[in-house]
Amino acid sequence: MNNSASNFAPATSHDGLTDTMPDSAVPPTHQNQARSSALFAQAQNIMPGGVNSPVRAFGAVGGTPRFMERGAGAYLWDADGNKYIDYVGSWGPLILGHAAPLINDAVRAQLERGTTFGAPTALEVEMARVVCAAVPSIEMVRMVNSGTEAVMGALRAARGWAMRDNSKRRKLIKFAGCYHGHADALLVQAGSGATTLGAPDSAGVTPAQIADTVLGHYNDIEGTRDLIHEVGAELAVVAVEPMPANMGLVHPKSGFLEMLREETERVGALLLFDEVMTGFRVAKGGYQSLCDIKPDLTTLGKIIGGGFPVGAYGGRRDVMEMVSPAGPVYQAGTLSGNPIAMTAGLATLNALDDESYAQLEKRGAQLEVGIKGALKQHGIAAQLQRQGSMWTLFFNANPVQSYEQAKASDLTMYGRFFHAMLERGVYLPPAQFEAAFVSLCHGEDEINATIEAVNGALGVAKQ
Ligand SMILES: *Cc1c(COP(=O)(O)O)cnc(C)c1O
């Protein structure tokens, strides 16, 4: 199919609300935030921090979070009527843009047939077929309701498999700066947030809950090889974001992922690629298809839900057959495989083809060239790190290859840049340690308007 931006443009484009960006001569007009401020004040009184997920509260950049009211294509509108080009995309799922007509039509049709049955459906079988066909390392898959749940299930399956004949083989290696959701055992240096070596990131997590979690350092090839052998016969699984994006986007050093594959095999442990963000985002086969490494287990989420709450874990048949009711590893879900979520996910996955990824790469590359040009013009040494439609602008003089380096970025400057972009009608992730996303609705006009905003915002940010 032809994935031009207009193909995904919402049907409501006649209402005058999805017109292109205001003329460049127009000064920033996104200062009005009376209603967002009022809602935030109200929310803080009755919801912890005023939000249902911490980063939304703008804690990392300061100021008042914008309460969003409507999305269409590449755009978002807040409660005060401000319009933004959106690069958050609900943190990854919205690869087709907001309110994609083909998702909405499919969901509407499914609504008429019922929203949940708590019994198997053909939709789940089709979803499993599509996922297994797209990601060859996945021979069997289990659907769940979030990325967090997917990782929890995958780790339990991995340990069930690893401990089947050796109860000592229960340790997990994870990497500083990699985020795998909010399960207790994984809240150790889990991306953005205050961290202490060897201690949980979160209150309420006991030492016992992280006793089997061993911390590695992403892109440290020699150190990690040693660590894998040190844990050796006690190692059940190494979990990694193959291309981390929860410390901002960081590329693997050549040989790092290859080493993980070889050494886990050598000591008899499993390798889990957490592709909740990169799955169907960087390629139909995920990052594993780009680096050509076959993990034993993979977790998915975000895009496969098409904007609804979904996660999935899958991989080797012998490991997945450990999962109940096929095997002894318990895992269940009242709404797992939910018909609405499966419908939205399938509509999304079926819309993605080679042309889609070529289009996303093209727009991503245009944005990269424009931003790098603007950085040069302003004499700012920063790093635009990108993979296809995912990108992070690190205010850092050196390339970022590790969590330590990511943390050395100028967070105050990012905050100034973020707010200057917001005022210019561009909604970026409200934290340095996050990836931004281009969707298939981001056309040439949106990219050009964004580059122009970057030019203005960098002038503000460098002061
Ligand atoms: C978003 C994310 C998760 C958690 O998914 P939720 O749906 O937020 O629970 C896990 N792993 C990675 C790599 C993610 O990006």
PDBQT file of the ligand as one rigid body, heavy atoms in Angstrom, charges set to zero:
ROOT
HETATM    1  C1  LIG A 501       7.584   0.845  27.559  1.00  0.00    +0.000 C 
HETATM    2  C2  LIG A 501       8.513  -0.253  27.854  1.00  0.00    +0.000 A 
HETATM    3  C3  LIG A 501       8.223  -1.259  28.782  1.00  0.00    +0.000 A 
HETATM    4  C4  LIG A 501       7.006  -1.216  29.671  1.00  0.00    +0.000 C 
HETATM    5  O1  LIG A 501       5.812  -1.260  28.965  1.00  0.00    +0.000 OA
HETATM    6  P1  LIG A 501       4.462  -0.740  29.704  1.00  0.00    +0.000 P 
HETATM    7  O2  LIG A 501       3.393  -1.046  28.698  1.00  0.00    +0.000 OA
HETATM    8  O3  LIG A 501       4.661   0.705  29.967  1.00  0.00    +0.000 OA
HETATM    9  O4  LIG A 501       4.316  -1.534  30.944  1.00  0.00    +0.000 OA
HETATM   10  C5  LIG A 501       9.101  -2.313  28.910  1.00  0.00    +0.000 A 
HETATM   11  N1  LIG A 501      10.215  -2.377  28.172  1.00  0.00    +0.000 NA
HETATM   12  C6  LIG A 501      10.541  -1.426  27.275  1.00  0.00    +0.000 A 
HETATM   13  C7  LIG A 501      11.784  -1.573  26.472  1.00  0.00    +0.000 C 
HETATM   14  C8  LIG A 501       9.712  -0.326  27.100  1.00  0.00    +0.000 A 
HETATM   15  O5  LIG A 501      10.059   0.631  26.240  1.00  0.00    +0.000 OA
ENDROOT
TORSDOF 0
